[in-house]
Amino acid sequence: MNSYIENALETYCDQSQTIIARQIAYSALTNAGFTDQDLQIALESGTDNVPIMLFQA
C-alpha cells in the first residue's frame, strides 16, 4: 500500500486528530477509491483489516 494511503488511514482512524485533518484524510481516501463502507470497517476494526484492491492496466 502506498505510504500516503497508510498515513491517511491512520489519520482518519485516529480520534485524537482534528476534524479538519480527518476530513482531508477522508477526501484523500475516497479519491483513492475507498468506499464509505471500507472506511467504516477501518474505524471499527483497525487499519490492518481494510480491503485493498489493486488494478493493473
Biopython code that builds the backbone (N, CA, C, O; Angstrom):
import numpy as np
from Bio.PDB.StructureBuilder import StructureBuilder

atoms = [
    (1, "MET", "N", (0.843, -1.159, 0.000)),
    (1, "MET", "CA", (0.000, 0.000, 0.000)),
    (1, "MET", "C", (0.900, 1.236, 0.000)),
    (1, "MET", "O", (1.938, 1.257, 0.661)),
    (2, "ASN", "N", (0.497, 2.252, -0.737)),
    (2, "ASN", "CA", (1.266, 3.492, -0.787)),
    (2, "ASN", "C", (1.320, 4.152, 0.584)),
    (2, "ASN", "O", (0.383, 4.049, 1.376)),
    (3, "SER", "N", (2.419, 4.822, 0.846)),
    (3, "SER", "CA", (2.593, 5.430, 2.166)),
    (3, "SER", "C", (1.572, 6.530, 2.431)),
    (3, "SER", "O", (1.152, 6.713, 3.573)),
    (4, "TYR", "N", (1.163, 7.268, 1.393)),
    (4, "TYR", "CA", (0.186, 8.325, 1.638)),
    (4, "TYR", "C", (-1.167, 7.739, 2.019)),
    (4, "TYR", "O", (-1.912, 8.355, 2.781)),
    (5, "ILE", "N", (-1.494, 6.565, 1.503)),
    (5, "ILE", "CA", (-2.753, 5.915, 1.882)),
    (5, "ILE", "C", (-2.657, 5.411, 3.314)),
    (5, "ILE", "O", (-3.600, 5.564, 4.091)),
    (6, "GLU", "N", (-1.530, 4.812, 3.667)),
    (6, "GLU", "CA", (-1.337, 4.354, 5.044)),
    (6, "GLU", "C", (-1.445, 5.516, 6.019)),
    (6, "GLU", "O", (-2.098, 5.407, 7.057)),
    (7, "ASN", "N", (-0.803, 6.630, 5.682)),
    (7, "ASN", "CA", (-0.867, 7.808, 6.557)),
    (7, "ASN", "C", (-2.281, 8.361, 6.645)),
    (7, "ASN", "O", (-2.728, 8.752, 7.723)),
    (8, "ALA", "N", (-2.982, 8.397, 5.531)),
    (8, "ALA", "CA", (-4.355, 8.892, 5.527)),
    (8, "ALA", "C", (-5.266, 7.983, 6.355)),
    (8, "ALA", "O", (-6.127, 8.472, 7.086)),
    (9, "LEU", "N", (-5.083, 6.674, 6.247)),
    (9, "LEU", "CA", (-5.877, 5.733, 7.045)),
    (9, "LEU", "C", (-5.612, 5.918, 8.534)),
    (9, "LEU", "O", (-6.543, 5.931, 9.340)),
    (10, "GLU", "N", (-4.349, 6.059, 8.892)),
    (10, "GLU", "CA", (-4.008, 6.260, 10.298)),
    (10, "GLU", "C", (-4.601, 7.564, 10.823)),
    (10, "GLU", "O", (-5.111, 7.613, 11.942)),
    (11, "THR", "N", (-4.533, 8.607, 10.021)),
    (11, "THR", "CA", (-5.093, 9.896, 10.429)),
    (11, "THR", "C", (-6.597, 9.808, 10.558)),
    (11, "THR", "O", (-7.170, 10.314, 11.523)),
    (12, "TYR", "N", (-7.244, 9.170, 9.594)),
    (12, "TYR", "CA", (-8.701, 9.056, 9.602)),
    (12, "TYR", "C", (-9.192, 8.265, 10.818)),
    (12, "TYR", "O", (-10.228, 8.596, 11.395)),
    (13, "CYS", "N", (-8.466, 7.241, 11.203)),
    (13, "CYS", "CA", (-8.896, 6.382, 12.310)),
    (13, "CYS", "C", (-8.479, 6.910, 13.677)),
    (13, "CYS", "O", (-8.971, 6.423, 14.695)),
    (14, "ASP", "N", (-7.590, 7.886, 13.723)),
    (14, "ASP", "CA", (-7.083, 8.418, 14.984)),
    (14, "ASP", "C", (-8.041, 9.477, 15.529)),
    (14, "ASP", "O", (-8.144, 10.573, 14.980)),
    (15, "GLN", "N", (-8.734, 9.140, 16.606)),
    (15, "GLN", "CA", (-9.725, 10.039, 17.186)),
    (15, "GLN", "C", (-9.113, 11.300, 17.782)),
    (15, "GLN", "O", (-9.828, 12.269, 18.035)),
    (16, "SER", "N", (-7.794, 11.304, 18.010)),
    (16, "SER", "CA", (-7.155, 12.489, 18.582)),
    (16, "SER", "C", (-6.812, 13.539, 17.521)),
    (16, "SER", "O", (-6.414, 14.652, 17.862)),
    (17, "GLN", "N", (-6.963, 13.195, 16.249)),
    (17, "GLN", "CA", (-6.703, 14.145, 15.170)),
    (17, "GLN", "C", (-7.815, 15.183, 15.100)),
    (17, "GLN", "O", (-8.933, 14.938, 15.555)),
    (18, "THR", "N", (-7.507, 16.336, 14.533)),
    (18, "THR", "CA", (-8.523, 17.377, 14.389)),
    (18, "THR", "C", (-9.549, 16.967, 13.331)),
    (18, "THR", "O", (-9.300, 16.088, 12.505)),
    (19, "ILE", "N", (-10.680, 17.610, 13.379)),
    (19, "ILE", "CA", (-11.740, 17.318, 12.404)),
    (19, "ILE", "C", (-11.259, 17.628, 10.990)),
    (19, "ILE", "O", (-11.542, 16.880, 10.054)),
    (20, "ILE", "N", (-10.535, 18.727, 10.839)),
    (20, "ILE", "CA", (-10.026, 19.111, 9.520)),
    (20, "ILE", "C", (-9.062, 18.055, 8.987)),
    (20, "ILE", "O", (-9.138, 17.685, 7.815)),
    (21, "ALA", "N", (-8.159, 17.568, 9.830)),
    (21, "ALA", "CA", (-7.202, 16.537, 9.404)),
    (21, "ALA", "C", (-7.935, 15.273, 8.990)),
    (21, "ALA", "O", (-7.569, 14.637, 8.001)),
    (22, "ARG", "N", (-8.961, 14.906, 9.733)),
    (22, "ARG", "CA", (-9.725, 13.697, 9.398)),
    (22, "ARG", "C", (-10.531, 13.888, 8.120)),
    (22, "ARG", "O", (-10.696, 12.936, 7.356)),
    (23, "GLN", "N", (-11.040, 15.100, 7.866)),
    (23, "GLN", "CA", (-11.774, 15.376, 6.629)),
    (23, "GLN", "C", (-10.844, 15.318, 5.417)),
    (23, "GLN", "O", (-11.222, 14.805, 4.364)),
    (24, "ILE", "N", (-9.645, 15.837, 5.567)),
    (24, "ILE", "CA", (-8.671, 15.775, 4.474)),
    (24, "ILE", "C", (-8.278, 14.327, 4.205)),
    (24, "ILE", "O", (-8.166, 13.920, 3.049)),
    (25, "ALA", "N", (-8.070, 13.549, 5.260)),
    (25, "ALA", "CA", (-7.751, 12.124, 5.098)),
    (25, "ALA", "C", (-8.903, 11.397, 4.416)),
    (25, "ALA", "O", (-8.681, 10.548, 3.552)),
    (26, "TYR", "N", (-10.131, 11.728, 4.801)),
    (26, "TYR", "CA", (-11.313, 11.122, 4.171)),
    (26, "TYR", "C", (-11.335, 11.433, 2.672)),
    (26, "TYR", "O", (-11.580, 10.544, 1.856)),
    (27, "SER", "N", (-11.082, 12.674, 2.314)),
    (27, "SER", "CA", (-11.073, 13.060, 0.902)),
    (27, "SER", "C", (-9.991, 12.316, 0.121)),
    (27, "SER", "O", (-10.229, 11.845, -0.991)),
    (28, "ALA", "N", (-8.811, 12.217, 0.709)),
    (28, "ALA", "CA", (-7.717, 11.501, 0.046)),
    (28, "ALA", "C", (-8.073, 10.036, -0.159)),
    (28, "ALA", "O", (-7.794, 9.465, -1.213)),
    (29, "LEU", "N", (-8.689, 9.430, 0.850)),
    (29, "LEU", "CA", (-9.040, 8.009, 0.755)),
    (29, "LEU", "C", (-10.165, 7.762, -0.245)),
    (29, "LEU", "O", (-10.112, 6.793, -1.002)),
    (30, "THR", "N", (-11.171, 8.615, -0.260)),
    (30, "THR", "CA", (-12.262, 8.424, -1.227)),
    (30, "THR", "C", (-11.768, 8.694, -2.650)),
    (30, "THR", "O", (-12.218, 8.045, -3.594)),
    (31, "ASN", "N", (-10.848, 9.646, -2.809)),
    (31, "ASN", "CA", (-10.260, 9.883, -4.134)),
    (31, "ASN", "C", (-9.391, 8.716, -4.578)),
    (31, "ASN", "O", (-9.212, 8.492, -5.775)),
    (32, "ALA", "N", (-8.850, 7.970, -3.616)),
    (32, "ALA", "CA", (-8.033, 6.796, -3.927)),
    (32, "ALA", "C", (-8.888, 5.560, -4.192)),
    (32, "ALA", "O", (-8.355, 4.506, -4.541)),
    (33, "GLY", "N", (-10.211, 5.674, -4.029)),
    (33, "GLY", "CA", (-11.092, 4.562, -4.368)),
    (33, "GLY", "C", (-11.719, 3.848, -3.193)),
    (33, "GLY", "O", (-12.425, 2.859, -3.392)),
    (34, "PHE", "N", (-11.491, 4.305, -1.981)),
    (34, "PHE", "CA", (-12.114, 3.678, -0.818)),
    (34, "PHE", "C", (-13.578, 4.098, -0.733)),
    (34, "PHE", "O", (-13.924, 5.241, -1.032)),
    (35, "THR", "N", (-14.420, 3.175, -0.329)),
    (35, "THR", "CA", (-15.834, 3.480, -0.151)),
    (35, "THR", "C", (-16.093, 3.840, 1.310)),
    (35, "THR", "O", (-15.246, 3.627, 2.178)),
    (36, "ASP", "N", (-17.274, 4.388, 1.559)),
    (36, "ASP", "CA", (-17.647, 4.683, 2.947)),
    (36, "ASP", "C", (-17.674, 3.407, 3.777)),
    (36, "ASP", "O", (-17.337, 3.425, 4.961)),
    (37, "GLN", "N", (-18.073, 2.304, 3.160)),
    (37, "GLN", "CA", (-18.103, 1.019, 3.871)),
    (37, "GLN", "C", (-16.680, 0.586, 4.243)),
    (37, "GLN", "O", (-16.458, 0.100, 5.352)),
    (38, "ASP", "N", (-15.726, 0.754, 3.343)),
    (38, "ASP", "CA", (-14.322, 0.428, 3.638)),
    (38, "ASP", "C", (-13.819, 1.236, 4.829)),
    (38, "ASP", "O", (-13.136, 0.709, 5.707)),
    (39, "LEU", "N", (-14.161, 2.516, 4.848)),
    (39, "LEU", "CA", (-13.698, 3.387, 5.925)),
    (39, "LEU", "C", (-14.391, 3.064, 7.239)),
    (39, "LEU", "O", (-13.795, 3.206, 8.306)),
    (40, "GLN", "N", (-15.638, 2.633, 7.172)),
    (40, "GLN", "CA", (-16.342, 2.214, 8.386)),
    (40, "GLN", "C", (-15.679, 0.966, 8.976)),
    (40, "GLN", "O", (-15.540, 0.846, 10.193)),
    (41, "ILE", "N", (-15.278, 0.050, 8.113)),
    (41, "ILE", "CA", (-14.562, -1.149, 8.565)),
    (41, "ILE", "C", (-13.251, -0.746, 9.246)),
    (41, "ILE", "O", (-12.880, -1.308, 10.276)),
    (42, "ALA", "N", (-12.559, 0.227, 8.663)),
    (42, "ALA", "CA", (-11.293, 0.687, 9.249)),
    (42, "ALA", "C", (-11.523, 1.283, 10.632)),
    (42, "ALA", "O", (-10.732, 1.048, 11.546)),
    (43, "LEU", "N", (-12.597, 2.048, 10.795)),
    (43, "LEU", "CA", (-12.885, 2.638, 12.099)),
    (43, "LEU", "C", (-13.218, 1.577, 13.137)),
    (43, "LEU", "O", (-12.829, 1.694, 14.299)),
    (44, "GLU", "N", (-13.938, 0.544, 12.719)),
    (44, "GLU", "CA", (-14.395, -0.489, 13.659)),
    (44, "GLU", "C", (-13.319, -1.505, 13.993)),
    (44, "GLU", "O", (-13.224, -1.948, 15.138)),
    (45, "SER", "N", (-12.505, -1.882, 13.013)),
    (45, "SER", "CA", (-11.588, -2.998, 13.256)),
    (45, "SER", "C", (-10.112, -2.651, 13.064)),
    (45, "SER", "O", (-9.256, -3.529, 13.172)),
    (46, "GLY", "N", (-9.813, -1.417, 12.789)),
    (46, "GLY", "CA", (-8.419, -1.025, 12.640)),
    (46, "GLY", "C", (-7.971, -0.992, 11.198)),
    (46, "GLY", "O", (-8.635, -1.521, 10.307)),
    (47, "THR", "N", (-6.836, -0.363, 10.987)),
    (47, "THR", "CA", (-6.354, -0.144, 9.623)),
    (47, "THR", "C", (-5.810, -1.408, 8.966)),
    (47, "THR", "O", (-5.638, -1.433, 7.747)),
    (48, "ASP", "N", (-5.537, -2.445, 9.731)),
    (48, "ASP", "CA", (-4.985, -3.669, 9.153)),
    (48, "ASP", "C", (-6.037, -4.519, 8.459)),
    (48, "ASP", "O", (-5.694, -5.434, 7.711)),
    (49, "ASN", "N", (-7.312, -4.233, 8.693)),
    (49, "ASN", "CA", (-8.379, -5.067, 8.145)),
    (49, "ASN", "C", (-9.157, -4.401, 7.022)),
    (49, "ASN", "O", (-10.288, -4.796, 6.739)),
    (50, "VAL", "N", (-8.575, -3.403, 6.382)),
    (50, "VAL", "CA", (-9.250, -2.700, 5.293)),
    (50, "VAL", "C", (-8.989, -3.457, 3.998)),
    (50, "VAL", "O", (-7.839, -3.750, 3.669)),
    (51, "PRO", "N", (-10.055, -3.776, 3.259)),
    (51, "PRO", "CA", (-9.851, -4.487, 1.992)),
    (51, "PRO", "C", (-9.171, -3.576, 0.975)),
    (51, "PRO", "O", (-9.565, -2.423, 0.798)),
    (52, "ILE", "N", (-8.151, -4.104, 0.311)),
    (52, "ILE", "CA", (-7.392, -3.358, -0.684)),
    (52, "ILE", "C", (-7.534, -4.075, -2.029)),
    (52, "ILE", "O", (-7.326, -5.284, -2.120)),
    (53, "MET", "N", (-7.890, -3.320, -3.068)),
    (53, "MET", "CA", (-7.954, -3.880, -4.416)),
    (53, "MET", "C", (-6.926, -3.159, -5.257)),
    (53, "MET", "O", (-6.869, -1.929, -5.260)),
    (54, "LEU", "N", (-6.123, -3.909, -5.959)),
    (54, "LEU", "CA", (-5.118, -3.344, -6.853)),
    (54, "LEU", "C", (-5.517, -3.646, -8.284)),
    (54, "LEU", "O", (-5.868, -4.776, -8.623)),
    (55, "PHE", "N", (-5.458, -2.627, -9.109)),
    (55, "PHE", "CA", (-5.818, -2.772, -10.519)),
    (55, "PHE", "C", (-4.585, -2.528, -11.360)),
    (55, "PHE", "O", (-3.803, -1.613, -11.104)),
    (56, "GLN", "N", (-4.430, -3.359, -12.362)),
    (56, "GLN", "CA", (-3.289, -3.212, -13.251)),
    (56, "GLN", "C", (-3.816, -2.979, -14.659)),
    (56, "GLN", "O", (-4.686, -3.708, -15.136)),
    (57, "ALA", "N", (-3.284, -1.964, -15.313)),
    (57, "ALA", "CA", (-3.744, -1.643, -16.673)),
    (57, "ALA", "C", (-2.835, -2.279, -17.699)),
    (57, "ALA", "O", (-3.056, -2.125, -18.900)),
]
sb = StructureBuilder()
sb.init_structure("model")
sb.init_model(0)
sb.init_chain("A")
sb.init_seg("    ")
for serial, (resi, resn, name, xyz) in enumerate(atoms, 1):
    if name == "N":
        sb.init_residue(resn, " ", resi, " ")
    sb.init_atom(name, np.array(xyz, "f"), 0.0, 1.0, " ", f" {name:<3s}", serial, name[0])
structure = sb.get_structure()
